[in-house]
Amino acid sequence: MKKGKVYLIGAGPGDPGLLTTKAREILARADVIVYDRLIARQILRGLPKRIVKVYVGKRSGNHSIPGQDAIPRILVTNAEKGRLVVRLKGGDPFLFGRGGEEVQKLREAGVDFEVVPGITSALAVPAYAGIPVTHRKYASSVAIVTGHEDPSKSKRVDWKKLATAVDTIIILMGIHNLQAILQSLVEGGCNAETPVAIVERGTTKHQRVTVGTVRTMTVQAVERRIEPPAIIVVGDVVNLQKELSWFKS
Ligand SMILES: C[S@@+](CC[C@H](N)C(=O)[O-])C[C@H]1O[C@@H](n2cnc3c(N)ncnc32)[C@H](O)[C@@H]1O
């Protein structure tokens, strides 16, 4: 029997044009595509009808189908039947995408796999908003952190240390904890007048950018009803946004 294989592929942050050539080529040959919520629908619509597409995303609070544990099983079962399986994830699969956990399960099951990195929202979304995350004059270091942590996890973000450790802080999944995050940064020594940008649904036609400071952003986020998916950028590079904004959504 033909040997199956799983490709763990990053679909990019939203704009379908940001899918890599390698990803596009493998998707067209797939038998099964197992995909998440933040995948641009245009990417899937253009694919051959014979490909079985399995949605495994979940809305916040709806953990009904299928649970995270079920995903590796779906991948393994299909690969064992000799199929070319694509596990398609938003952005890059190894950045806050549980890609590491999924390939560990594949390795345990003895399933052949390959990883195709994607363009991460952490860098592309600020870029589409006109924010270079480094700049020779304003920022020589960047940290990418999650704003939503599993409370049972032993390794947690030390916001207070982070506050003065790097020039630019990029926060994913941080909207629900925005107030607490910004407060911890101030407690850790971050100047409350440090510029902050929040970019919602970046790289798509719904992209919206809100600019303020560590002091003002919590109130602005409520006033503008800011919602996920969004990227929070903290640092002086945000001051360039007005000058460098280019994307017309
Ligand atoms: C589970 S993480 C996955 C990140 C993904 N692996 C990546 O590399 O972009 C989901 C978070 O990524 C961010 N995100 C993904 N796509 C986005 C977009 N188009 N605009 C703004 N934020 C986005 C949001 O913070 C969202 O809550």
The ligand as an SDF file (V2000), in Angstrom:
LIG
                    3D

 27 29  0  0  0  0  0  0  0  0999 V2000
   -3.4240   30.5910   18.0580 C   0  0  0  0  0  0  0  0  0  0  0  0
   -2.5380   32.0040   17.5540 S   0  0  0  0  0  0  0  0  0  0  0  0
   -1.8610   31.3980   16.0680 C   0  0  0  0  0  0  0  0  0  0  0  0
   -0.7560   32.2480   15.5210 C   0  0  0  0  0  0  0  0  0  0  0  0
   -0.2530   31.7320   14.1870 C   0  0  0  0  0  0  0  0  0  0  0  0
    0.3640   30.4450   14.3140 N   0  0  0  0  0  0  0  0  0  0  0  0
    0.7090   32.7010   13.5090 C   0  0  0  0  0  0  0  0  0  0  0  0
    1.8910   32.3770   13.3220 O   0  0  0  0  0  0  0  0  0  0  0  0
    0.2530   33.7770   13.0900 O   0  0  0  0  0  0  0  0  0  0  0  0
   -3.8590   33.0450   17.0190 C   0  0  0  0  0  0  0  0  0  0  0  0
   -3.5380   34.5220   17.2470 C   0  0  0  0  0  0  0  0  0  0  0  0
   -2.7360   35.0230   16.1910 O   0  0  0  0  0  0  0  0  0  0  0  0
   -3.0560   36.3680   15.9570 C   0  0  0  0  0  0  0  0  0  0  0  0
   -3.5460   36.5030   14.5860 N   0  0  0  0  0  0  0  0  0  0  0  0
   -3.6090   35.5350   13.6590 C   0  0  0  0  0  0  0  0  0  0  0  0
   -4.0370   36.0270   12.4820 N   0  0  0  0  0  0  0  0  0  0  0  0
   -4.2600   37.3460   12.6750 C   0  0  0  0  0  0  0  0  0  0  0  0
   -4.6960   38.4180   11.8490 C   0  0  0  0  0  0  0  0  0  0  0  0
   -4.9910   38.2270   10.5570 N   0  0  0  0  0  0  0  0  0  0  0  0
   -4.7900   39.6470   12.3840 N   0  0  0  0  0  0  0  0  0  0  0  0
   -4.4660   39.8690   13.6780 C   0  0  0  0  0  0  0  0  0  0  0  0
   -4.0510   38.9090   14.4990 N   0  0  0  0  0  0  0  0  0  0  0  0
   -3.9340   37.6640   14.0130 C   0  0  0  0  0  0  0  0  0  0  0  0
   -4.1070   36.7620   16.9720 C   0  0  0  0  0  0  0  0  0  0  0  0
   -3.4620   37.2910   18.1080 O   0  0  0  0  0  0  0  0  0  0  0  0
   -4.7640   35.4290   17.2460 C   0  0  0  0  0  0  0  0  0  0  0  0
   -5.4360   35.4350   18.4680 O   0  0  0  0  0  0  0  0  0  0  0  0
  1  2  1  0
  2  3  1  0
  2 10  1  0
  3  4  1  0
  4  5  1  0
  5  6  1  0
  5  7  1  0
  7  8  2  0
  7  9  1  0
 10 11  1  0
 11 12  1  0
 11 26  1  0
 12 13  1  0
 13 14  1  0
 13 24  1  0
 14 15  1  0
 14 23  1  0
 15 16  2  0
 16 17  1  0
 17 18  1  0
 17 23  2  0
 18 19  1  0
 18 20  2  0
 20 21  1  0
 21 22  2  0
 22 23  1  0
 24 25  1  0
 24 26  1  0
 26 27  1  0
M  CHG  2   2   1   9  -1
M  END
$$$$
